[in-house]
Amino acid sequence: MIDRGRLAELLVAEERRFVETHPRSAALAERADGPLLAGVPMPWMTRWAGSFPVFVESASGARFTDVDGIEYVDLCLGDTGAMTGHALPAVSAAIAERAGKGITTMLPSEDAIWVADELARRFGLPQWQFAMTATDANRFVLRFARHLTGRPRIAVFDWCYHGTVDETLAVLEDGRVVPRPGAMGPQVDVAVTTAVVPFNDLEALDHRLAEGDVACLLMEPALTNIGIVLPDEGYSEAVREITRKHGVLLVIDETHTLCAGPGGATRAWGLEPDLLVVGKPIAGGVPLAAYGMTAAIAERLTPLMLTAEADVSGVGGTLTANAMSLAAARAALSSALREEDFAVAIPLAERFTGGVQSVIDRHGLPWNVQRLGCRAEYWFCPPPRDGAAAAAAVDEELERLMHLWTLNRGVLLTPFHNMALFSPAHSEADVDRHTEVFGAAVDAIVG
Ligand SMILES: Cc1ncc(COP(=O)(O)O)c(C=O)c1O
């Protein structure tokens, strides 16, 4: 149904419009090309839809303004890092206050206790520690799992994403575990470290874990990084049963699925992880992640924390759990990501899916839109049931056009797929603006 020639023409026109309307970003991108590798401070920033990234002047609530003075509705929210909304006043105040009192000392602050208590209340796990990023937290829990079980491998789902954790950058290819396409200079042979199973396939999981060499299954309750792939009815409960049956620890990564509610999908769906990781927005955008665990796991890990070699255990970091991150987390968790915040954000995501679906229906397209809490995502295919089907359905050209089209009309989508995230700072008018822009894009593409 997609005329590729027409799509290519539209892309050229949108790129021209982008360049013409962003002269200051263009000039900064040219400057950045000198001192910054590939012209960007972080590799992923080369992947935005325009030929250079938009440079940001400021961000507040659900909006940001670029250096050309253009204001955008932000449906990316720093790919979840700013799920609270940008520049939350309580977080800004806490950072300012803490910065004046010392940022990092490698000693604990009282805020650490408050934040751990709050995470325990939200997720139902009694003991916690902190990491700088969700990637770090995942690396640490994988170490714990191997240490506690004495087993060499970890298991993940095909096309999962858990950060830049070496062992998790693995996919299945003809039944073999291979490095994920694009994984640079693999540090480890993932065929040796990792078992990969398709999401929503209980038989494959049971079969693989029965081999007895897997320490833990690291999973998102729903895949969110290859688009949203929701679990089948009863799947999560069956996964827990299978992991228990084979003595495999269950690690749930709530970094993105925190969009399901204040205690993530774990609380919303009654999941029972042995260990849980959460990162990105918990400190309102300041780097901080956390890992929690059951009392049984904590009891076994505590002696390890007390060894003379705790500093070289492979867990922790000099700036980790610094006073500023924890002050920011206390402020963020006291004033955001609460029941009342999701009560505003989730209906906005529902409105988004309704709007997108109405455009899809109007054109009779075989596309679909999925939602998990305050996160929503549209696809150019029927809903995939696993990561491989999701990956196979990616249409980079079409995606690029949708991103550039919306960007040129003041709406930023999350890069790498077609995702929108809502905070209490968004409004119904923001959602409707996206529906209008999305509808116009589809009209232009399919006529
Ligand atoms: C589920 C999940 N876990 C972990 C991470 C890693 O987070 P970070 O890049 O902040 O380390 C991500 C990043 O997208 C994620 O989606």
The ligand as a Tripos MOL2 file, in Angstrom:
@<TRIPOS>MOLECULE
LIG
   16    16     1     0     0
SMALL
NO_CHARGES

@<TRIPOS>ATOM
      1 C1         14.6200   -1.9440   29.9620 C.3       1 LIG1
      2 C2         15.8920   -1.1670   30.0030 C.ar      1 LIG1
      3 N1         16.8240   -1.4920   30.8820 N.ar      1 LIG1
      4 C3         17.9890   -0.8280   30.9640 C.ar      1 LIG1
      5 C4         18.2510    0.2200   30.1160 C.ar      1 LIG1
      6 C5         19.5470    0.9560   30.2220 C.3       1 LIG1
      7 O1         19.3600    2.2190   30.7500 O.3       1 LIG1
      8 P1         20.6010    3.2210   30.7360 P.3       1 LIG1
      9 O2         20.8930    3.4920   29.2980 O.co2     1 LIG1
     10 O3         20.0900    4.4120   31.4720 O.co2     1 LIG1
     11 O4         21.7160    2.5300   31.4250 O.co2     1 LIG1
     12 C6         17.3130    0.5870   29.1630 C.ar      1 LIG1
     13 C7         17.5750    1.6870   28.2240 C.2       1 LIG1
     14 O5         16.8480    1.9530   27.3030 O.2       1 LIG1
     15 C8         16.0890   -0.1140   29.1170 C.ar      1 LIG1
     16 O6         15.1500    0.2040   28.2340 O.3       1 LIG1
@<TRIPOS>BOND
     1     1     2 1
     2     2     3 ar
     3     2    15 ar
     4     3     4 ar
     5     4     5 ar
     6     5     6 1
     7     5    12 ar
     8     6     7 1
     9     7     8 1
    10     8     9 2
    11     8    10 1
    12     8    11 1
    13    12    13 1
    14    12    15 ar
    15    13    14 2
    16    15    16 1
@<TRIPOS>SUBSTRUCTURE
     1 LIG1         1 GROUP 0 **** ****
